């Protein structure tokens, strides 16, 4: 891929004729009252920059998603907004996307609340599959029920949710999850793809996938707010995503909590490639339906 003469503010430096179409990428620069490391609002920009160096052809899935058109929307710069305002702004933007396939780039994990809120106006019943090191099932954190540590708890009020890769949580979170039959918990210490396979038939056909990058082991992704040892590697996430796309109708996804600070270039490139893998899976399995 020769990007020498391409406009580098666009996803993958795509030629103009491929900058509109089926796929939409929405960057959301937002972080508020974080628990540990900061910098998540800068993650989308670095992932977009790294996308310039991706190959157009996906050899694993034998497809070229860019041919369907990938639109990179202007970034929503929302660091000055309160959580309620952020959610409303993101929700309204998502509603405008309508039937296109959306990937959001955060930002801290609370941006998922805005994305899902918008999708509720477009789709009927759907479940959430959340890849994360943390259960995010607190009632409130730092004085807010809309904090990134409360995302799964808020989402579970309207949607069945499956938490995958969890390896850090409070006992109170575990107790609440155990009491909710619509919440499925896959702890990372004994995670196996077959366990995810057993849960999928229990979910509605439509699902939204949210990926907190701290689901990955710090040996792979360390530039995130609260890295936890013992996480996923690349193959783990690709195998899980493939299984989900094989069995469900995926209505969108997001990637959040990337906080680029030190030697992050390989990580931003990997996350840009993860975005493109998700688009590949959508292209391949939609055609098989």
Buried (B, 14 or more C-beta within 10 A) or exposed (E): EEBEEBEEEBBBBBEEEBBEBBBBBBBBBBBBBBBEBEBBBBBBBBBBBBBBBBEBEBEEBEBBBBEBBBBBBEBBEBEEBEBEEBBBBBBEBBBEBEEBBBBBBBBBBBBBBBBBBBBBEBBEEBBBBBBBBBBBBBEEBEEBEBBBBBBBBBBBEBBBBBBBBBBBBEEEBBEBBEEBEBBBBBBBEEBEEEEBBEBBEEBBEBBBBBBBBBBBBBEBBBBBBBBBEEBBEBEBBBEBBBBBBEBBBBBBBBBBBBBBEEEBEEBBBBBBBBBBBBBBBBBBBBEEE
